[in-house]
Amino acid sequence: MRTDAQGRYEFNTIKPGPYPNSRIPAHVHYVVTAPGYSDRIFEIVFEGDPFIDDRVRQQAADEWSGFSLRRLEKDQQGAWRCTQDIKLRQ
């Protein structure tokens, strides 16, 4: 996927469930790359997941962490959405 001229992007997926027989929060992995910048690997977890613990919250509070804690909100069509702003390092 590529961003538009303003740097925006969008992808559609289903809300994942947790791994079977684990206490790992449900999440989506994705990698962001750009020429001249370091790659970023994200693990987006969703607010309200019962498996989010203090460790995940602390890591998600660091803007350079791989964890990103996002709140899902319904749009006008009833689809769940979240926003993820991204910063890259050179």
C-alpha positions as CSV (number, residue, x, y, z in Angstrom):
1,M,0.0,0.0,0.0
2,R,1.1,3.5,-0.6
3,T,0.1,6.8,1.0
4,D,-1.7,9.5,-1.0
5,A,-0.1,12.9,-1.7
6,Q,-0.9,14.1,1.9
7,G,0.6,11.0,3.5
8,R,-2.8,9.4,4.3
9,Y,-3.4,5.7,4.0
10,E,-6.3,3.3,4.8
11,F,-6.6,-0.5,5.0
12,N,-9.6,-2.6,5.7
13,T,-9.5,-5.9,7.7
14,I,-11.5,-7.8,10.3
15,K,-11.0,-7.2,14.0
16,P,-8.8,-10.0,15.0
17,G,-9.4,-12.3,18.0
18,P,-6.7,-13.4,20.4
19,Y,-4.4,-16.4,19.8
20,P,-6.1,-19.6,21.1
21,N,-5.1,-20.6,24.6
22,S,-3.0,-17.5,25.2
23,R,-3.3,-14.2,27.1
24,I,-1.9,-12.1,24.2
25,P,-4.2,-9.3,23.3
26,A,-5.8,-9.4,19.8
27,H,-3.7,-7.3,17.5
28,V,-2.8,-6.4,13.9
29,H,0.9,-6.4,12.8
30,Y,2.1,-4.2,10.0
31,V,5.4,-2.7,8.8
32,V,5.9,0.8,7.5
33,T,8.9,1.5,5.2
34,A,10.0,4.6,3.3
35,P,13.3,5.2,1.4
36,G,15.9,6.9,3.7
37,Y,14.0,5.9,6.9
38,S,14.2,3.1,9.4
39,D,11.4,0.5,9.1
40,R,8.8,0.5,11.8
41,I,6.9,-2.6,12.9
42,F,3.7,-2.1,14.7
43,E,1.5,-4.3,16.8
44,I,-1.8,-2.4,17.1
45,V,-3.9,-3.6,20.1
46,F,-7.4,-2.3,20.9
47,E,-8.6,-0.5,24.0
48,G,-10.9,-2.7,26.0
49,D,-9.2,-6.0,25.3
50,P,-9.1,-7.9,28.5
51,F,-5.6,-9.1,27.9
52,I,-4.0,-5.7,27.8
53,D,-1.8,-5.4,30.9
54,D,0.3,-2.7,32.5
55,R,3.4,-3.8,30.4
56,V,1.5,-3.3,27.1
57,R,0.1,0.1,28.3
58,Q,3.6,1.3,29.3
59,Q,5.2,0.2,26.1
60,A,2.3,1.8,24.0
61,A,2.9,5.1,25.9
62,D,6.4,5.3,24.2
63,E,5.9,6.8,20.8
64,W,8.8,4.7,19.4
65,S,7.4,1.4,20.8
66,G,6.2,-1.3,18.5
67,F,2.9,-1.4,20.5
68,S,0.2,1.0,19.6
69,L,-3.0,1.1,21.7
70,R,-5.9,2.3,19.7
71,R,-9.6,3.0,20.5
72,L,-12.1,1.6,18.0
73,E,-15.0,3.9,17.1
74,K,-18.0,3.3,14.8
75,D,-18.3,5.5,11.8
76,Q,-21.6,6.7,10.2
77,Q,-21.9,3.4,8.3
78,G,-21.5,1.3,11.5
79,A,-17.9,0.1,10.6
80,W,-15.3,0.1,13.4
81,R,-12.4,2.4,12.7
82,C,-9.2,3.6,14.4
83,T,-6.5,6.1,13.5
84,Q,-2.8,5.4,13.6
85,D,-0.4,8.4,13.0
86,I,3.1,7.3,12.1
87,K,6.5,8.9,12.6
88,L,9.7,7.5,11.0
89,R,13.3,8.0,11.9
90,Q,16.1,8.5,9.4
